[in-house]
Amino acid sequence: MRPWRGVPLLAAALLALGAAAVPAGAEAASGTAGHCARLDRVTVPGAERQQKACLPDMTTTALAGTAYTDTADQAGLAAAGTTRPSGVPGVQVDGYFPDTSGFNTTHGWRHDAQFVLRLPDRWNGGLIVTGAPGTRKQYSLDVLISDWAIARGYAFASTDKGNSGPDFYTDGRRPGDAMAEWNRRTTQLTVAAKAAVASRYGRTPHRTYMTGISNGGYLTRWQLEHHPALYDGGVDWEGTLWTADGPNLLTSLPVTVARAQGRAGDADLLAAGFAPGSEFLWAYHQQAYWGLTQKVYRALFDPSYDLACPGASAGATVPEILAPCASDADYDYAARPAAVHRAVGRVSLTGRIGKPMITLHGTLDTLLPIATDSDVYARMIDSAGRGGLHRYYTIEGGNHVDGLYDTYPDRLRPILPCYRAAFDALTSWVERGRTPPTDRTVPRPADGDVVDSCALS
């Protein structure tokens, strides 16, 4: 899901061109001992293209407005007052793996499977891998994750998942191919990033963690289910749940389209799993999320349902892209042909994680209702006999994106500080054997800082 934040920011994220400025002090192919040492040896195996730069600061504080990040693609994800670290020198590698699609126009490449790899001079021996949320691209998590990660000494790698933008569903030959590629690209980047880390520091990472938000959370779940040997653990921030027989997005969103047409009421949304108390967020999500998300994911898995909408493109203008398909008001996933369920089954989750994982989900998530997503996935993990590897923290007042906190500071809370606390809890669990707090709801404090602090216990 793409976390949209209103028409102005949406337009910026969809239409803005990346800046081409280079930070002062950047070096393309050299580096002294200590700062960017071994730069000439750094290589990302399998990359068709890779560009290396020695940067005096790899955080967004320094990179905003340059070709080394994309602030438009980060719009709406973080609360405005979030504290951002700075002053992290190191090597950044931008590039792409061989691919046949070209949704991603970053750097003017018009080539998918793009990635960014950041290797700080002061390395703590760890690697953090992630994939873009929604249909965003490789720099989208720079504020939420990369800044904090590299400031703590982690190497950081992020992928665009192999396709991006509202027309991502047209990638591939079979229904579901575009999402299946997300998993393959994440695995590919993890393997390559480990080797690149070794080429920079002379040894492989002693710990590798998978993490992400929304679709990136889904990637975290999938990777720890299918390739646990690649990772030591993961933090799943409201990952998208896909199961062949439901629940999934296509079982919860059609009623929102019916409501927009006056054919369903508030009670129907509550019955579909949307949280009581989230009603104040519904108008915004109806405008910016629900119809768009339903139509593009239905087109991904079930293109024959309505050949005319969205068709070959979700739209050429912001209003066209955001507009729902009227036919989706009647969409009944359970009644669709077995082939549709098989397409979803190709990318479905099982709960059989193989490494420690912490899940966070906000009680007021109004795109992925907690009752039909992480509550269900937590039960799946328990049913698979993997509950001992899992912790689940419900964040009271948390929404799907932290940016809406700035509009409703009296009713929402950002999840980011709880995510950082959860990551610390995970590393203590993995590296020092310190058992994290049991599953619980993290209450929204009546007063005090919620933008930069969160206590899990």
Secondary structure, DSSP 8 states (H G I E B T S, - for coil): -----HHHHHHHHHH-----B--TT-BSS---SSTTTTGGG---TT-SEEEEEEES--SHHHHTTBTT--GGGGTTSS-TT--------EEEEEEE---S-----GGG---SSEEEEEEESS--SEEEEEE-STT--TTTTIIIIIHHHHHTT-EEEEE-TT--STTGGGSSSSTTHHHHHHHHHHHHHHHHHHHHHHHHHSS--SEEEEEEETHHHHHHHHHHHH-GGG-SEEEEES-----TTS-SHHHHSHHHHHHHTTSS-HHHHHHTT--TT-GGGHHHHIIIIIHHHHHHHHHHH-TTS-TTTTTT-S-SSHHHHH---GGGGG--GGGS-HHHHHHHHTT---S---S-EEEEEETT-SSS-GGGTHHHHHHHHHHTT-GGGEEEEEETT--SSGGGGGT-TTT---SHHHHHHHHHHHHHHHHH------SEEE---SSS--SS-----
